[in-house]
């Protein structure tokens, strides 16, 4: 079921149907939570949900979801895993959009550092 919800959410996002996508991503998170807090399906679902909320301009709601995705990725793969780069960049984009430039820059620098380290 997780994959079905995730794919449906991505399809809805690509069609500009954010409200529908949000429902699917919420269901994907619920399904992914069954696999445990360190499962990468949870990280993917949280990041997708946060991106969906950000696309709707719901920054206050997306913020804790991005933070949870970052924490889950760090818990599963460590604080320097290359999988963190895209989540950190997405989070920085949201922070910039709501005028939190200094916080955004911190996360952008961290993402660059991880990316550079893994090259």
C-alpha positions, 0 to 999 in steps of 0.5 A, spaced: 500 500 500 505 504 501 508 504 494 501 505 491 499 511 496 506 514 494 505 514 487 498 516 487 501 522 491 506 524 486 501 523 480 497 528 483 502 533 484 505 533 477 497 534 475 497 540 480 492 537 485 496 538 491 490 537 496 489 530 493 496 529 493 497 531 500 491 526 502 495 520 499 502 522 502 499 522 509 496 515 507 503 513 505 506 516 512 501 512 515 503 506 512 511 507 512 510 508 520 508 501 520 515 499 517 519 502 523 522 509 524 528 508 521 525 505 514 527 510 508 520 509 506 518 513 512 523 519 510 521 519 503 513 519 505 515 525 510 519 529 505 514 528 499 508 530 504 513 536 506 514 538 499 506 538 498 505 542 504 510 547 501 507 547 494 501 550 498 504 555 501 503 552 508 510 553 511 508 552 518 505 545 517 511 543 512 516 545 517 516 540 522 515 535 517 521 536 514 525 536 521 522 529 522 524 527 515 531 530 517 531 526 524 529 520 521 534 520 515 539 521 520 537 516 525 537 511 519 543 512 515 547 517 520 548 525 519 552 525 513 548 520 508 548 523 501 540 522 502 540 528 506 542 533 501 535 533 497 531 533 504 536 539 506 535 543 500 528 542 500 527 545 507 532 550 505 527 552 499 521 552 504 525 557 509 527 562 504 520 562 502 518 564 508 523 569 509 528 565 514 534 566 510 539 565 515 536 558 517 536 556 510 543 558 509 545 553 514 541 548 511 544 549 504 551 549 507 550 543 510 547 540 504 553 542 500 558 539 505 555 532 505 555 533 497 562 535 497 564 529 502 561 524 498 564 526 491 
